[in-house]
Amino acid sequence: MIVASVTSCENELPTHFKFSAYQFSDLDVNGGSWQPILLSSATDVAIDAPDAVNSTEYLAELAELKSAAENISGSQADAVEYWTNNPVIRWNEIALELAAKYNLIPPPNPDGTYTLPTAANPQGPPPFPFAHPPYTSRMLAYLSVAQFDGLITAWHYKYEYNRPATYVTDPTIPYAYSKNTLPSYPSDGAVIAVVSRDILKAMFPLEHDYLNAKAEEHLNSLKWSGSSTTSDIEAGTTIATAVKTAAIARAQSDKMGAAQTPRPVSDAIKQEAIDRFGWSWDNQEVPVRPVGLTPRFGQVTMWNVPNVEDVRLTTPPAPGSAEFEKDAKELRDIAKNLTNEQRKIANWWSDGLGTYTPPGHWNRRTKEYIIKYEMNPLRAARTFAYLNMAVMDAGVACWDSKYYYHYPRPIQTINGFKTILGTPNFPSYPSGHSTFSGAAAEVLAYIFPLEANNVRAWAREAAESRIYGGIHYRFDSELGIEQGEDVAAYAITRAQADGADD
Amino acid sequence: MYDQGTWSEYWEGSTLITNQNIGTFTRSTYMPMIAYGITDKLNVLLSIPYVSTKSDGGQLAGVKGLQDVNVAVKYEAIKKDFGKHRVSALAVAQFGTPMSNYLSDYMPYSLGLGTQELTGRVIGQYEFNKMIYVRATAAYVWRGQTEVERPYYYNNGSYYTTFMEVPSAINYQAVLGGWLLKHNLRLEASYNVLNCVDGDDIRRWNMPQPTNKFEVTQAGFFAQYYFKAIEPLKGFSLMASYNQVLEGRNMGKATGIGGGITYQFTF
């Protein structure tokens, strides 16, 4: 009896964000004219006009759709409920889950060496990828950009061909979501399902079965919900395949493949810093990791910043200088008298190994705002696209400064220093969390002006959290926020000109 | 009671590994305990452990503080003598809950699992000739959720919550004991198994977390000397223990030593 009564107080533990399909606040009827990212315009992808609504072919499709939607099983109804009418949200969650699943650092071999994951042998061990923050930021950028371009294209043809929604042409079709006047051809749901599946398959080569199954359920749910007929889905698939091809082509030439350098390159980068500044960062693990995380991520092609040196930070205070000693003393004082509130902030934003990383954390908050502000899938994809381009660019900028300055971490400079968070395998200055968060907050403040104070306060808290965790100096965090804001300005300038604000 | 467990190897899932960034890990537990006999058959026990943890490798800070307060009620249901032999059976109900807001999600350094625990235990004992006894116990340890300080974690899938499900466990113990030195010295050898009923494994080279499926098989020795005949020490006893983890899952392969002193008040 006691066990039963205690159990009933326990919380249900949510595995995804609980929300139901909702009425979109706006349909963005001119969305097809917005400027895409990868494509030059929506008309880069040719889509034929659909069969007329009174054609035999289309009437047969509608009959098939009606039959599918009228006879759904319990699990099919669950799928309809899960995917909702804004499945951009679910694919973002799937991406975060895979990031968390693959965000595991390679272990040492018995002889003290390390084997790094490689796309050439994804099985490993260790498995590919290691979805660390730079990898995850890039994965999310490609996913979101491809969704955005695909949906701009879909919107263009929706309003060019104006095939009414299935339930408008045949009011007896049971439609599962909130009705609106969005034309049905091509299917926006199919664009999202196929482009998301294919980008994530490229990013997570061991997850093809899982992603195929997710996409299959999603595509089926478009019929179970009465949303899209076969030709709607086929046209959506055509768009998705074209956009995916453009996205993968960019990804293959963005220099990510060279980001994790061999040892001699890594040693040369370190020597340059010693020659320039007289200091260098050293990994403190046992056995020592001979190469830091992605030393050349700072040279990966950026989305919106013309040259990474445009956003490179100024030189940090030298170890041993008065300015340095002030911030080092702060770390020692905090470690000695850590409050429960500081501990909680450090852990809240830690987003370390095995989690969805700081870019994932900001995607999760963005998702919640997208639903709060009832965005349609196109507007949601735009939000994620500008967020994730800025976050990836922030990562590139941050990594450029990290390896240019090669600044040692607190556990290296402060004798006997102990921390409550694990120190990552890359140089200190600036803090990646701070740069990611500074950029994310500015993009969100632009898109959700009513939330500007909230998101900026979160960014400051995320930056502060690294000081409480003992793994960053205050100057790492403060300059990181500034750099993130600088990077975001480029994304915002581009967004303001893409037609969506008109 | 004082207990110190140390390990330098741990099971990541069911694979025994070393991690030089932990090195040798030490967990020290100081456990004041009060037992009070309400009747001849009914005892109440209260314990409040103070725990400290540290390791000699890596840079992660150890922690110290009060862990969980535990209250147990022990009832002797059966006590029957057959000449010089005796059969007894006991039932124990125990409840534990965290004493402070220590962070459970800081393993292996965390003070405890940070959850409420309710244990139901049955104990059967047979004593031969008032000299040698065998004892078997079985228990179910029901555990609730623990509140952590991050809003997301991975447990074979995403969890968007600050709560973690801590797996419940089943515990068996077999003891062979005996009395020496005119019933002043008690010696016991024990074999102890505690297995969680569900949970996930520590992922490769990742931190453990409270959702893990912990399993441990342990052998132990225990000695207790009662100062029954030495007048100024009458009522006192001294305890010493040693135990070794033999098999495990998501646990350190710990060697434990312990000691303690008891005093029996008589009203």
Boltz contact constraints between the chains, C-beta under 6 A:
constraints:
  - contact:
      token1: [A, 3]
      token2: [B, 142]
      max_distance: 6.0
  - contact:
      token1: [A, 10]
      token2: [B, 145]
      max_distance: 6.0
  - contact:
      token1: [A, 11]
      token2: [B, 163]
      max_distance: 6.0
  - contact:
      token1: [A, 13]
      token2: [B, 159]
      max_distance: 6.0
  - contact:
      token1: [A, 13]
      token2: [B, 161]
      max_distance: 6.0
  - contact:
      token1: [A, 14]
      token2: [B, 160]
      max_distance: 6.0
  - contact:
      token1: [A, 14]
      token2: [B, 161]
      max_distance: 6.0
  - contact:
      token1: [A, 15]
      token2: [B, 157]
      max_distance: 6.0
  - contact:
      token1: [A, 15]
      token2: [B, 158]
      max_distance: 6.0
  - contact:
      token1: [A, 97]
      token2: [B, 158]
      max_distance: 6.0
  - contact:
      token1: [A, 100]
      token2: [B, 154]
      max_distance: 6.0
  - contact:
      token1: [A, 104]
      token2: [B, 203]
      max_distance: 6.0
  - contact:
      token1: [A, 104]
      token2: [B, 204]
      max_distance: 6.0
  - contact:
      token1: [A, 104]
      token2: [B, 206]
      max_distance: 6.0
  - contact:
      token1: [A, 105]
      token2: [B, 205]
      max_distance: 6.0
  - contact:
      token1: [A, 107]
      token2: [B, 204]
      max_distance: 6.0
  - contact:
      token1: [A, 107]
      token2: [B, 205]
      max_distance: 6.0
  - contact:
      token1: [A, 285]
      token2: [B, 21]
      max_distance: 6.0
  - contact:
      token1: [A, 286]
      token2: [B, 20]
      max_distance: 6.0
  - contact:
      token1: [A, 286]
      token2: [B, 21]
      max_distance: 6.0
  - contact:
      token1: [A, 344]
      token2: [B, 149]
      max_distance: 6.0
  - contact:
      token1: [A, 347]
      token2: [B, 149]
      max_distance: 6.0
  - contact:
      token1: [A, 347]
      token2: [B, 150]
      max_distance: 6.0
  - contact:
      token1: [A, 348]
      token2: [B, 149]
      max_distance: 6.0
  - contact:
      token1: [A, 353]
      token2: [B, 206]
      max_distance: 6.0
  - contact:
      token1: [A, 354]
      token2: [B, 154]
      max_distance: 6.0
  - contact:
      token1: [A, 354]
      token2: [B, 206]
      max_distance: 6.0
  - contact:
      token1: [A, 411]
      token2: [B, 59]
      max_distance: 6.0
  - contact:
      token1: [A, 418]
      token2: [B, 59]
      max_distance: 6.0
  - contact:
      token1: [A, 418]
      token2: [B, 61]
      max_distance: 6.0
  - contact:
      token1: [A, 419]
      token2: [B, 59]
      max_distance: 6.0
  - contact:
      token1: [A, 420]
      token2: [B, 61]
      max_distance: 6.0
